[in-house]
Structures are given as structure tokens and as C-alpha cells.
Amino acid sequence: MNTQIKIERKSDVLKRVPFSRATLHRKINDGTFPPSIPLGANSVGFLSHEIDTIIASMVLGKNLQHVVSQLIEQRQSLLDNSFFALAA
């Protein structure tokens, strides 16, 4: 996978998706939206390509729980292909 990693803040994600902050958290908890990643100091972000995938999947009526589980599995390959994994 050759995905450029870009992180979006929660406020930017909420501008892109059609639901509130509470609904975002509910969707993360029920597995229909990718979980955030910790950025430190009580700050979180989301992987931009995952948000793009979720929006496209919503448009296409795909099973979001299945899509999210695939996205989470792909996170490991991002780490495996990163500079830091190569330097270790």
C-alpha cells in the first residue's frame, strides 16, 4: 500500500461528515466509523484516507462495520511500510 499518511483533527472531520460530535463517538463505539488516533495532550486525529473511504462507503451503501474492520487491519501495513519500521 502506498498511502500518504495525513491526519485530520476531529473538528475538520466533523465538517466533512453529516453528523454531530455525539453521533461520531457513537459510530466509533459501534464500529461504523474508524477510531481516532492519539496525538498527545488530550488531542486526537483521524487518518484522512480512512475518512475518504468511509464517506465513499456511505454513498455506496456498504456495510460500514466491515469497511472499518478492513481499515483497522490496514493500519498495521502502514506501520510496516513506514520509515520507522524500515529504520528499526
N, C-alpha and C positions, 0 to 999 in steps of 0.2 A: 504494500500500500504506500502510495506516495502522497500523503495528505499533509498540506502545510497546516501546522497547528496554530490556530488563532483562538484566543479566549475572549468571550464577551461577558461583561458584567450583567448581573441579574436585571438591572434597570433597562439595559439595552435589549435583553431577551424579551422582557415584558412589552416592549414596544413592537416586537415582531410577531408575537403570538396573541391570539384572540381571547385571553383570559386574565383574570386578576392574580395577584400575588398568592392569595389563599388557594386558588384553583391550581396554580403552578405547583405549590407544595403538595396538594392532594394528588396531583397527577404523578409527581415524583414518587410519592409513597405507594401509589397503587401500580407503579411500574409502567405507566404510559407516557413518561417523559424522562429523558436521561438525567441522572443525578448530577448535581453540581460538583465542582472540584474545589477543594480548599485553596485559598490564595494567601492565607495568613491574616492575622489581626481581625478575625471575625468577618473576613471577606471571602466571597465565593464567586466563581465564574462558571461558564459553560463553554464547551467546545463548539465553536461556530459551525463546523461541518455537521455535528450531530443535530444542531437546531435546524439547519437546512434540510437534513434528512427527515426529521420529524414533521416539519411543515409540508414537505412533499408527500410524505406518507399519509398525513391527514387529508390532503387534497385527493389522494388516490383511494382513500378508504381502507388502507391497510391495517392489519392487526398491530396496534401500537406496542403492546406488550412484547410481541415477537421482535419488532423492529428495535425496541430499546434493549432487549437482551442481546441482540446481534451487535449493537453499537458498543455495549459494555465489553463484550468479548473482543471487539476490535481495538479497544483501548490498550490491551496488552501488546498488540502488534505495533502500535505507535511507540510504545516504550522500547520494544525490541529493536526497532529501526531507528531509534533516536541516536544522536551524537553521544549521549551519556552512556548508552548501552554499548556503543562501539568503543568508547574510551575505557571501559571497565576491564 
